[in-house]
């Protein structure tokens, strides 16, 4: 690493400000903060914007400044995160990535970067959601093919990808427990005369509206009974605290691709 402290990409946005707050509450030092080119927030103090007082760290547009830090937290856009990866590798700076919406090619670039630097990449940094992944997989393994699986998720009107990365990870986790490949069985929309439901499919329903922070339900529907596992987030601070925890954890780790299961000790032994 080239420095110490934390750099936050997109520090002027809703999640970015939460990250600054969580960083301050955790006693970590913010050393760099960025915003997109042309933003009216450039030059503003990141701490003042986040409501935690002056930190002496102005928002800058040059992403190079992020990598003077010892670790970078990135909850921005697919394009911005992918542009940050080469800089992170060049400066040997670990990353915590909470950006969602990556296609296969983008995920492959993250995989490749993780051979050079440690990266914590997770669709959701909530402790509760990651416990949900584990519980849902265990439930699916017990219920087996006798129960149909549907995943329902809801988020605020500003979210740009659907279904959410968390919903997709939940589907992947359940599919694996059932011996299925999500890419082969996922159904992302239904309309018109669809015919009877294929029992092997895993359906997704997406809701977007208002200021919903994040809600996810795994629904297991059988004959005569139904089991639902639901997680509701009421504040983005849940995700911010998890990301800051990940930033503490990843520094000093060997190169590799990690997620919240590694932090929480939830990964199944091989």
One Martini backbone bead per residue (centre of mass of N, CA, C, O) as a GRO file, in nm:
protein
  270
    1UNK     BB    1   0.100   0.034   0.014
    2UNK     BB    2   0.093   0.401   0.002
    3UNK     BB    3  -0.094   0.422   0.267
    4UNK     BB    4  -0.333   0.567   0.485
    5UNK     BB    5  -0.638   0.514   0.532
    6UNK     BB    6  -0.936   0.642   0.363
    7UNK     BB    7  -1.111   0.599   0.057
    8UNK     BB    8  -1.392   0.771  -0.111
    9UNK     BB    9  -1.615   0.700  -0.347
   10UNK     BB   10  -1.871   0.905  -0.383
   11UNK     BB   11  -1.900   1.110  -0.117
   12UNK     BB   12  -2.169   1.289  -0.212
   13UNK     BB   13  -2.358   1.074  -0.179
   14UNK     BB   14  -2.565   0.891   0.001
   15UNK     BB   15  -2.359   0.664   0.062
   16UNK     BB   16  -2.104   0.833   0.100
   17UNK     BB   17  -2.200   0.983   0.356
   18UNK     BB   18  -2.238   0.731   0.527
   19UNK     BB   19  -1.943   0.644   0.516
   20UNK     BB   20  -1.829   0.887   0.663
   21UNK     BB   21  -1.986   0.844   0.922
   22UNK     BB   22  -1.883   0.554   0.983
   23UNK     BB   23  -1.586   0.626   0.994
   24UNK     BB   24  -1.599   0.825   1.227
   25UNK     BB   25  -1.734   0.627   1.437
   26UNK     BB   26  -1.479   0.416   1.403
   27UNK     BB   27  -1.197   0.595   1.386
   28UNK     BB   28  -1.137   0.657   1.100
   29UNK     BB   29  -0.945   0.791   0.827
   30UNK     BB   30  -0.994   1.042   0.605
   31UNK     BB   31  -0.797   1.113   0.288
   32UNK     BB   32  -1.019   1.060   0.051
   33UNK     BB   33  -1.237   1.224  -0.203
   34UNK     BB   34  -1.493   1.168  -0.451
   35UNK     BB   35  -1.621   1.296  -0.768
   36UNK     BB   36  -1.765   1.377  -1.034
   37UNK     BB   37  -1.745   1.532  -1.307
   38UNK     BB   38  -1.917   1.845  -1.256
   39UNK     BB   39  -1.973   1.863  -0.974
   40UNK     BB   40  -2.097   2.088  -0.729
   41UNK     BB   41  -1.921   1.944  -0.484
   42UNK     BB   42  -1.662   2.034  -0.558
   43UNK     BB   43  -1.454   2.128  -0.274
   44UNK     BB   44  -1.603   2.005  -0.063
   45UNK     BB   45  -1.640   1.891   0.249
   46UNK     BB   46  -1.701   1.571   0.344
   47UNK     BB   47  -1.785   1.618   0.640
   48UNK     BB   48  -1.995   1.842   0.600
   49UNK     BB   49  -2.183   1.680   0.411
   50UNK     BB   50  -2.216   1.444   0.643
   51UNK     BB   51  -2.232   1.589   0.939
   52UNK     BB   52  -1.915   1.571   1.098
   53UNK     BB   53  -1.745   1.787   1.004
   54UNK     BB   54  -1.440   1.897   0.958
   55UNK     BB   55  -1.168   1.713   0.767
   56UNK     BB   56  -0.989   1.826   0.520
   57UNK     BB   57  -1.166   1.682   0.271
   58UNK     BB   58  -1.196   1.727  -0.048
   59UNK     BB   59  -1.366   1.707  -0.331
   60UNK     BB   60  -1.258   1.512  -0.608
   61UNK     BB   61  -1.202   1.403  -0.955
   62UNK     BB   62  -0.938   1.251  -0.906
   63UNK     BB   63  -0.879   0.913  -0.861
   64UNK     BB   64  -0.580   0.913  -0.770
   65UNK     BB   65  -0.628   1.018  -0.474
   66UNK     BB   66  -0.738   0.756  -0.346
   67UNK     BB   67  -0.437   0.597  -0.376
   68UNK     BB   68  -0.317   0.726  -0.097
   69UNK     BB   69  -0.449   0.511   0.044
   70UNK     BB   70  -0.496   0.198   0.216
   71UNK     BB   71  -0.812   0.215   0.136
   72UNK     BB   72  -1.102   0.149  -0.076
   73UNK     BB   73  -1.433   0.276  -0.113
   74UNK     BB   74  -1.690   0.142  -0.355
   75UNK     BB   75  -2.017   0.312  -0.434
   76UNK     BB   76  -2.100   0.343  -0.751
   77UNK     BB   77  -2.021   0.256  -1.065
   78UNK     BB   78  -1.932   0.046  -1.298
   79UNK     BB   79  -1.743   0.236  -1.455
   80UNK     BB   80  -1.585   0.351  -1.213
   81UNK     BB   81  -1.484   0.089  -1.086
   82UNK     BB   82  -1.328  -0.014  -1.337
   83UNK     BB   83  -1.137   0.241  -1.340
   84UNK     BB   84  -1.007   0.176  -1.049
   85UNK     BB   85  -0.856  -0.095  -1.070
   86UNK     BB   86  -0.579  -0.015  -1.202
   87UNK     BB   87  -0.500   0.175  -0.969
   88UNK     BB   88  -0.500  -0.032  -0.743
   89UNK     BB   89  -0.282  -0.212  -0.867
   90UNK     BB   90  -0.055  -0.002  -0.901
   91UNK     BB   91  -0.074   0.074  -0.570
   92UNK     BB   92  -0.163  -0.162  -0.384
   93UNK     BB   93  -0.487  -0.129  -0.319
   94UNK     BB   94  -0.738  -0.200  -0.147
   95UNK     BB   95  -1.087  -0.315  -0.185
   96UNK     BB   96  -1.430  -0.197  -0.146
   97UNK     BB   97  -1.719  -0.343  -0.309
   98UNK     BB   98  -2.075  -0.217  -0.369
   99UNK     BB   99  -2.123  -0.237  -0.648
  100UNK     BB  100  -2.379  -0.280  -0.893
  101UNK     BB  101  -2.448  -0.439  -1.222
  102UNK     BB  102  -2.267  -0.652  -1.329
  103UNK     BB  103  -2.132  -0.808  -1.571
  104UNK     BB  104  -1.937  -1.064  -1.659
  105UNK     BB  105  -1.696  -0.887  -1.751
  106UNK     BB  106  -1.671  -0.720  -1.489
  107UNK     BB  107  -1.628  -0.959  -1.295
  108UNK     BB  108  -1.368  -1.054  -1.436
  109UNK     BB  109  -1.203  -0.799  -1.362
  110UNK     BB  110  -1.217  -0.844  -1.060
  111UNK     BB  111  -1.087  -1.120  -1.053
  112UNK     BB  112  -0.817  -1.027  -1.175
  113UNK     BB  113  -0.745  -0.812  -0.956
  114UNK     BB  114  -0.746  -1.034  -0.716
  115UNK     BB  115  -0.451  -1.141  -0.799
  116UNK     BB  116  -0.312  -0.856  -0.679
  117UNK     BB  117  -0.552  -0.784  -0.477
  118UNK     BB  118  -0.751  -0.714  -0.219
  119UNK     BB  119  -1.112  -0.800  -0.231
  120UNK     BB  120  -1.426  -0.671  -0.133
  121UNK     BB  121  -1.718  -0.836  -0.276
  122UNK     BB  122  -2.057  -0.714  -0.240
  123UNK     BB  123  -2.407  -0.676  -0.260
  124UNK     BB  124  -2.402  -0.691   0.070
  125UNK     BB  125  -2.314  -0.545   0.408
  126UNK     BB  126  -2.513  -0.695   0.569
  127UNK     BB  127  -2.542  -0.913   0.820
  128UNK     BB  128  -2.835  -1.014   0.782
  129UNK     BB  129  -2.818  -1.091   0.480
  130UNK     BB  130  -2.585  -1.301   0.512
  131UNK     BB  131  -2.756  -1.485   0.690
  132UNK     BB  132  -2.979  -1.532   0.485
  133UNK     BB  133  -2.819  -1.692   0.282
  134UNK     BB  134  -2.762  -1.932   0.469
  135UNK     BB  135  -3.054  -2.004   0.551
  136UNK     BB  136  -3.175  -2.040   0.264
  137UNK     BB  137  -2.993  -2.277   0.186
  138UNK     BB  138  -3.086  -2.469   0.412
  139UNK     BB  139  -3.384  -2.470   0.338
  140UNK     BB  140  -3.359  -2.570   0.046
  141UNK     BB  141  -3.223  -2.844   0.114
  142UNK     BB  142  -3.469  -2.953   0.275
  143UNK     BB  143  -3.711  -2.901   0.070
  144UNK     BB  144  -3.644  -2.891  -0.220
  145UNK     BB  145  -3.855  -2.977  -0.500
  146UNK     BB  146  -4.142  -2.928  -0.344
  147UNK     BB  147  -4.059  -2.620  -0.371
  148UNK     BB  148  -4.120  -2.309  -0.460
  149UNK     BB  149  -3.925  -2.024  -0.592
  150UNK     BB  150  -3.925  -1.684  -0.467
  151UNK     BB  151  -3.812  -1.341  -0.540
  152UNK     BB  152  -3.842  -1.040  -0.344
  153UNK     BB  153  -3.783  -0.691  -0.434
  154UNK     BB  154  -3.705  -0.360  -0.277
  155UNK     BB  155  -3.663  -0.015  -0.395
  156UNK     BB  156  -3.575   0.274  -0.480
  157UNK     BB  157  -3.613   0.495  -0.752
  158UNK     BB  158  -3.281   0.525  -0.806
  159UNK     BB  159  -3.240   0.249  -0.891
  160UNK     BB  160  -3.071   0.099  -1.186
  161UNK     BB  161  -3.098  -0.203  -1.100
  162UNK     BB  162  -3.237  -0.528  -1.226
  163UNK     BB  163  -3.205  -0.699  -1.008
  164UNK     BB  164  -3.060  -0.712  -0.735
  165UNK     BB  165  -2.766  -0.825  -0.616
  166UNK     BB  166  -2.896  -0.966  -0.372
  167UNK     BB  167  -3.107  -1.134  -0.526
  168UNK     BB  168  -2.906  -1.288  -0.699
  169UNK     BB  169  -2.745  -1.415  -0.467
  170UNK     BB  170  -2.985  -1.561  -0.346
  171UNK     BB  171  -3.039  -1.733  -0.598
  172UNK     BB  172  -2.762  -1.869  -0.614
  173UNK     BB  173  -2.771  -2.002  -0.335
  174UNK     BB  174  -3.029  -2.172  -0.378
  175UNK     BB  175  -2.950  -2.318  -0.636
  176UNK     BB  176  -2.702  -2.464  -0.523
  177UNK     BB  177  -2.864  -2.623  -0.301
  178UNK     BB  178  -3.040  -2.761  -0.557
  179UNK     BB  179  -2.847  -2.815  -0.813
  180UNK     BB  180  -2.845  -2.535  -0.964
  181UNK     BB  181  -2.851  -2.295  -1.232
  182UNK     BB  182  -2.955  -1.982  -1.247
  183UNK     BB  183  -2.925  -1.925  -1.557
  184UNK     BB  184  -3.137  -2.170  -1.622
  185UNK     BB  185  -3.395  -2.082  -1.397
  186UNK     BB  186  -3.449  -1.793  -1.437
  187UNK     BB  187  -3.725  -1.554  -1.372
  188UNK     BB  188  -3.783  -1.195  -1.451
  189UNK     BB  189  -4.074  -1.238  -1.599
  190UNK     BB  190  -4.441  -1.192  -1.626
  191UNK     BB  191  -4.666  -1.241  -1.915
  192UNK     BB  192  -4.949  -1.356  -1.981
  193UNK     BB  193  -4.937  -1.668  -2.131
  194UNK     BB  194  -4.725  -1.893  -1.947
  195UNK     BB  195  -4.819  -2.117  -1.804
  196UNK     BB  196  -4.710  -2.339  -1.618
  197UNK     BB  197  -4.506  -2.392  -1.368
  198UNK     BB  198  -4.176  -2.447  -1.336
  199UNK     BB  199  -4.031  -2.613  -1.071
  200UNK     BB  200  -3.719  -2.518  -1.136
  201UNK     BB  201  -3.774  -2.237  -1.096
  202UNK     BB  202  -3.667  -1.888  -1.033
  203UNK     BB  203  -3.828  -1.614  -0.919
  204UNK     BB  204  -3.867  -1.256  -1.000
  205UNK     BB  205  -3.943  -0.955  -0.809
  206UNK     BB  206  -3.984  -0.597  -0.876
  207UNK     BB  207  -3.945  -0.300  -0.674
  208UNK     BB  208  -4.009   0.062  -0.732
  209UNK     BB  209  -3.993   0.318  -0.467
  210UNK     BB  210  -3.919   0.583  -0.327
  211UNK     BB  211  -3.728   0.514  -0.004
  212UNK     BB  212  -3.645   0.229  -0.026
  213UNK     BB  213  -3.376   0.062   0.087
  214UNK     BB  214  -3.440  -0.265   0.153
  215UNK     BB  215  -3.601  -0.569   0.025
  216UNK     BB  216  -3.608  -0.929   0.110
  217UNK     BB  217  -3.756  -1.235  -0.034
  218UNK     BB  218  -3.790  -1.580   0.045
  219UNK     BB  219  -4.007  -1.804  -0.130
  220UNK     BB  220  -4.165  -2.107  -0.008
  221UNK     BB  221  -4.387  -2.309  -0.209
  222UNK     BB  222  -4.628  -2.534  -0.113
  223UNK     BB  223  -4.841  -2.780  -0.020
  224UNK     BB  224  -5.016  -2.606   0.237
  225UNK     BB  225  -4.740  -2.426   0.240
  226UNK     BB  226  -4.537  -2.140   0.367
  227UNK     BB  227  -4.207  -1.992   0.334
  228UNK     BB  228  -4.052  -1.694   0.481
  229UNK     BB  229  -3.765  -1.481   0.409
  230UNK     BB  230  -3.688  -1.164   0.570
  231UNK     BB  231  -3.534  -0.848   0.474
  232UNK     BB  232  -3.505  -0.521   0.639
  233UNK     BB  233  -3.403  -0.199   0.555
  234UNK     BB  234  -3.390   0.137   0.722
  235UNK     BB  235  -3.070   0.183   0.663
  236UNK     BB  236  -2.763   0.256   0.513
  237UNK     BB  237  -2.583   0.217   0.766
  238UNK     BB  238  -2.562  -0.086   0.753
  239UNK     BB  239  -2.373  -0.087   0.502
  240UNK     BB  240  -2.153   0.106   0.601
  241UNK     BB  241  -2.057  -0.059   0.845
  242UNK     BB  242  -1.975  -0.309   0.681
  243UNK     BB  243  -1.763  -0.165   0.499
  244UNK     BB  244  -1.579  -0.069   0.728
  245UNK     BB  245  -1.522  -0.348   0.835
  246UNK     BB  246  -1.391  -0.444   0.569
  247UNK     BB  247  -1.160  -0.236   0.564
  248UNK     BB  248  -1.019  -0.339   0.815
  249UNK     BB  249  -0.988  -0.644   0.723
  250UNK     BB  250  -0.826  -0.624   0.434
  251UNK     BB  251  -0.585  -0.522   0.558
  252UNK     BB  252  -0.315  -0.748   0.489
  253UNK     BB  253  -0.419  -0.921   0.284
  254UNK     BB  254  -0.420  -1.131   0.050
  255UNK     BB  255  -0.476  -1.188  -0.245
  256UNK     BB  256  -0.829  -1.162  -0.326
  257UNK     BB  257  -1.169  -1.282  -0.316
  258UNK     BB  258  -1.404  -1.133  -0.110
  259UNK     BB  259  -1.657  -1.155   0.151
  260UNK     BB  260  -1.878  -1.158   0.414
  261UNK     BB  261  -1.822  -1.454   0.485
  262UNK     BB  262  -1.528  -1.405   0.575
  263UNK     BB  263  -1.581  -1.203   0.806
  264UNK     BB  264  -1.822  -1.397   0.952
  265UNK     BB  265  -1.774  -1.714   0.915
  266UNK     BB  266  -1.982  -1.845   0.666
  267UNK     BB  267  -1.800  -2.020   0.514
  268UNK     BB  268  -1.772  -2.305   0.365
  269UNK     BB  269  -1.594  -2.572   0.378
  270UNK     BB  270  -1.394  -2.760   0.141
   0.00000   0.00000   0.00000
